[in-house]
Amino acid sequence: MSTQQFADRPLPQWYDDAKLGIFIHWGPYAVPCYAPVDRDMGDLFAAGNWAEVFKWSPYTEWYLNSWSLEGSPTAAHHTATYGDRTYESFVDEFRSRSAGVDTASWAPLFQQTGAQYVVPVTKHHDGFLMWHSEVPNPHRNQWMAERDHIAELAAAVRTAGMRFGLYYSGGLDWTFQPPPIRDLASLFGNIPSDEAYSEYATAHVRELIARFSPSVLWNDIGWPTNLDPNDIIGHYYDAVPDGVVNDRFNLISVMQGTLHADFNTPEYSTKASDSRKWEVCRGIGRSFGYNRMESEATYPTVDEVIWMLVDIVARGGNLLLNVGPSADGQLPLAQIVRLTALGWWLRVNGDAIYGTRAGGVGTTTDGRAVCFTNRAGVQYAVVQGAPHDEVRFACEQPGEGAEVRMLGNSRVLPHTWSGGELRIEIPDHLPAAPATAFSISG
């Protein structure tokens, strides 16, 4: 691929406006639901030691690989807890336990969170299928959910007014190419490139597009190396004209500018992209799949979750925040609390988030972070915490007759602008808050 197809295709506005989505990692790995939580994946990625990344991964969805690595915490845990129990037995148990789960019941929570789109995993690296596919796994019997969880969730999400996307692990399938993956070289070496897998993965993605018309096609790790990703991307765009694809069909080609992607996908990182739209993906805690080792100590606080969204949006990104249900379909209360709080904050302050464009970040004179967004001639300033008496920050001079309001109250606040700095008088005794948003109009 020497030239980039689809280079002139504009980013669909709905995706740039949406800001917040929900990721769902749910599969047989929710049965053992174990991974070490000693290290945060963002820190592991930043350190750049890929052997340590895989050995100490806090991701439960990587259980099969972590277990296969001699000396890993997961290998020691499996021996001590399960002995010679196989991953196939976890699949059998998951099929039984998940058969009683109504995934549609999750949709109201996601709607109340303020999410605009939902992206569940259809097939993760273990190869297990979460929908009723006409293309079953050729190497494993009953490697498919009892219920068509994806179909049920798709209907509920769309009924609730949200868009529906799909995740598919195109680059890894351990029923075709088993682990271990020890480092970055073996990660890419584990991507199947034979004709059988190429046909299998292509048939799956085409089937998912035909059945669900997903608004987001979120591929992971890569794509069979003997295939041109442009073929499946072009097929998807023909079927879903306002759909978006991520950068993981081939990260290197996207970085080199020879393969199109609508958005980049920093993982457990909020590093912005200079070249295209970007979307942070991460679990609420340290894992995507449900990890029973998580505690309040490994979860960000409510304030941190809300400010993370504000900061990402002010710098031009989206947040795809993941939930990890148990094998029985229960969402951990710690995750529900954070989603509910985020939704409550957005009910009051959503005008500063949805449909806006990035305005950058700064600092108030008293040392608080402040994030800026704008939409239709209105500038929004979101100040960290709940300031008292007054707040001052640098900004462009508002127009004559400009009005400043605190979101959630239509009263115009007294303000002055001098020397490049806006001063807003704050009402007394505001309750503690993760962030306080102001609109500056006129």
N, C-alpha and C positions, 0 to 999 in steps of 0.2 A: 504494500500500500504506500504509494509515493505521494498521493494527494488525498486530502481529507474530503470525503463525501459528507454532505449535509452541513458543510461549513457555514452556509448562509441561512441556515434554519434558525429563526429567532426563538428565544426561550419563551415558552408559553406563559402568559401573564399570570394565570391562576397559580402557578407554582411559585413565582417570585412573590406573589401576594400572600401566600398561605402561611409561611413562617414556621408553623409547628405541625409536626406529624408524629404518629405513634408507630413504632416498630414492635413486632411481636416475635420472639424466639420461643417456640414451643415444640417439643418433640420428645423422643425416647430418652434423651439426656436429662429430662426432668424427673426421671425415676431415681437414678443415683444422686442427682442434684448436688454434686460436690465439685468444688475446685478450691485451691488455696486462695485465701484473700490477703495474704501477707503483702502483696505488691499490687499497685494500681497499674493497669495496662498502659495508660498514658505515660507513666514513668518508665515502664519497661520499653515501650516504643522509643521514647526519647533517648534512652541509654544506648540503644542500637545493638545490643548483644542478642542476636536472634535465637541462639541456643537457650539463653535464659528466658526469652519470651515464651518459647514453647514449653519449657520445663516447668515454669512457674505460672503459666497462664491461669488467670482467675475466671476464664470462660468455661462454664459447664458444658456448653454445646461442643466443646473440643474434648470432652471426656475420653472418647475412644483413643484419640491421639495422645493425650497426656498420660493415659494409663499405659500406653505402649512404650513410653520412654523410661528406661531403667534409671532408677534413682529419683524419679519425680515424686512430689508429694501425693499426686493422684494414684500412682502405682502402689505406693505404700498403703494408702487408704483403701484401695480396692482389695489388696491382699488381706488386710486386717478385717475388713468389713464383709466382703463378699466371697473371699477365697477363690474358687475356680468358676464362679458364676460368669456367664458369657454376656456379651452385649445383646445377643439375640434374645436372651431372657428378659432384658430390659425392654426390648421392643414388644415382646409378647405382653408384658405387664402394662406398658403404656397403651397399647391397643385396647386392652380391657378397661383400664381406668379412664381413659379419655373418651371412651364410647358413651359415657354418661354426661359429658360436658356440652352445654349449649353455649357455643362461642358468641352467639348473638347477644347474650346477656352482658358482654363486655362493652358493647357499642355505646350505651348511655354514659358510661364513665368516660370514655374517650371524647364523646361530644361535650360533656361537662368540663373536661380538661381544657377545651378550647382548640383541640386538634382539628386541622382542616383535611388531613388525609391519614390513612392507616395502611401500613405495609407489613403483612404477616409473612413469615417464612413458609414457603411451599415445599422446599426440599433443602435441608442443610447438608453438611459434608458427610453425614452418616448415610445419606441416600434415601432416608425414609420419606415417603410421600404423604403430605397432609391433605391432599385432595384425592378424589376418586378418578384416577387416571385410566385412560384406555391403553396406556403404555406402561405396564407393570415392570418391576425390577426383574431382569432376567437371571440374576444371581442369588436372589433371596426370595423365599416364599413369604407371603403376607407382609411385605415391606411397605404397607400402606395403611392409613388410618381406617378404623371401622366406620366412622362417620365422615362425611365430606365437610370437614371443618372450614375449608376455604370458601366453599359455596355458601354455607350458612352465614359466615362472617361477612362475605361480600354483600349479601342482601341486607343484612342489618346495618352495616356501615353506610351504605347508600341511602337506605331509608332514613337514617339519622342526619342526612345532609352532608356527609363527608365524602371525599374521594377515596377510591380504593386502589392500592398498588400491590405489587407482588415482588417478593424476594425469591431468587432461585440461585442455588450454588452451581454455577456453570463450570467452575474450574476444578472443583474437588467432588469426588464421589467415592467413598472408601469401600463401596461394594464392587467397584471396578478396579480401583488402585488403592490397596490398603495402606494404612500408616505403618511405620512412624514417619512423621515430618519433624526433623530435628533442627533445621535452620532454614535460611531463606532459599538456599540452593535446592534443598530437598522439597521445599514447598512448591517451587515451579516444576521440579522433576516429578511431582506427584499428580500433575494435571494430566489426565488421560488424553491421548491423541490418536487412539485407534478409531477405525471406522465405526465400530459397534457403539462406542460411547458417543461419538459425534452425532450419529443418527438418533440415539436415545435422547440426548440433551436437546437437540433441535426439535425433535417431535414433542418433547415436553413443553418447551417454551412456546411453540406454535399452538399447542393445545390450550395452554394457559391464556394466550392472547385471544384465541377464538372464543373461549368460554367466558372469560372475565373482562376483556377489554380494559386492562389495568391502566390507570392514569400514570403510574410509575412502574418502570421495569428496572428492578434493582438487582443486577447481576453481581455475583461475588467471586473473588479470587482470579478469575480469568475465563477463558473460553477455549474449547479444544483447539490446539495449535494448528491443526490441519484445516481449520475453517476460517473464513473471512468474517469477522463480526459484523461488517457492513450488511451482509445478507440478512441476518436476523433483525438488525436494527432497522433496516429499510422496510422489512416486512411489518415490523411493529408500527412504524410511523404511518404506513399505508392503512393499517387497521385502526390506529388510534392517533389521529392527526394532532391532537393537543397533548399527547403523552410525552414523558421525559424519560431518558435513560441516564444511568450514572456512568462513572469513568472506569468501572472495574471489568469490562470486557477485555481490556488490555491497558493497564495503567501506564506502561512504558510508551506505548504508541500514542496515548492521549497526551502524555507529557511532551512527546516529541512533535505533537501537532499533526500526526498522520491519521488519527482516528478521532471521530467526533464523540463528544459527551456533552450532555446538557448541564451536568453539575459534577463537581468534585466531592469526595466523601472522606474528609478527615475523621479519624476514629479515635475517640477519647482524646481529642485535641480540638481546640477552637482556633487553630491557625487558618487564617483567611487565604483564599486563592486570589491571585491578581488577574488571572486569565479568564475565569468563568464563574458562574454561580457556584456556591458551595453549600454543603449540608453536613453539619456535624451529626454523626451517629454514635450513640453510646447507650449503655444501660443506665437506669437510675442509680444502681449501685455499681459494683465492679465487674459484673457479669451481664451478658445478654440473657442467657437462659437462667432459670430459677436456680439460685445457689443457697442452700440451707445454711451455709457458713456465714452469710451476710448478717450484719447487725447495724445498729445505729452508728457504730464507729466507722463503718465502711460506706455509709450512704452520705451524700451531700445533704446539708440542711435544706429546709424549705426555702430559706432566703437565698442560698447558693443556687438552687435550681432555677428560681425565678430570675435572679440576676444573670445567670448564664444565658437564658433566652434573650434578655434585654441586650446584653453585650453582643451576642451573635447577630441579632437583627440590626443593631446600630452599625455593624461592620459589613452588612450585606448578605448574611447567611440565613439558612434555615436550621432548625433543630429537629432531628428525628430521634425522639426519646423512646427508649425501649422498655417494654414490660416483659417479665418472664413468669408466666403462670406455672403452678405446680402441675404434676401429672393429672391431678383431679380437676384442673382448671381454676384453681384458687389463685387470685392475685395477692401477693404479700401485702399486708396492711401498711407496711412502711412505704411501699410504692403508691398505694391508693392515697395515703395522706398527702404525699407530695404532688400527685396529679390533681387532687381536689383543691389543694391550696393554690396551685398554678392556675387552675381554672377560675377560682374565685378572684384572684388578682387580675386576670385577663377580662373578667366581666366588667370591672371598673375601668381598667386601663388599656383595653384592647385597641382603642383608637390610635394609640401610640405605637402599635405593633403591626396589626394586619393591614395589608395594602400599602404600607409605607416603603420608603426607600432610605438607604443608609445615609446617616448624617455624621457619622464618626463619633469619637469618644473624647472626653476631656476630664477636667477636675474642677470642683468648686473651690472657692477661696478657703473654705474650711477643711479641704482635703478629701471630700467625698468624690467618688467616681460619678460622672454624668455621661449619659448616652443620648445621642441626638438621632431623630428620624424626621421625615417630612412626607407630607402628602397633600396635594391640591392646595398649595399655598399656605398650609399650616405647618409650623415647626413644632416638634415635640421634644421636650427635655425630660429625661427620666433620671432622677437623682437617687443614688443609693441610700437606703434607709429612710428615716422620717426626720427631715430637718426641722428646726424650730426657730421662731422669730423671723429669720430671713434666710435666703439662699442667694448666692452670687456666683455667676460663671460667665466666661467669655463667650460671646456669640455675635453674629451680625446684628446691626441696629434694626430693631423692629420698625415697621412703617408707622407713619403718623396715625394716631388713633388706634394703635395695636392694643389688643386685649389679651390678658394672661389669665388663665384659669387652671385650677388643679382638677384633674380628671376625677369624675365622680361628684362634682359640684359645679353648678353653672355660674356661681358668683364670680365676678371679675375681681382679680386681686390687684392691689396697689403695686406698681412697679416703676422703676426708673432705669434709664440706660445712660451710662457715662463711661468714657474712656475704653470702649470696647467690651464693657461688662454690663450684664443685666442683673439687676437686684430685684428680687421678688419678696414681698412681705408675706410671711407664713402665718396662718391662723394658729392660735395658742393650743397647746396640749394635744397635738396629733398623736394617735396611737402608734405604737411601734409598727413598722412595715418593712418589707424587703426593699421596696422602691416606691418613690412618689413621682407621679408623672404630671407634667404641666404642658398645656397647649399655648402656643404663641401665635396669634392670628392677626392679620392686618399689617 
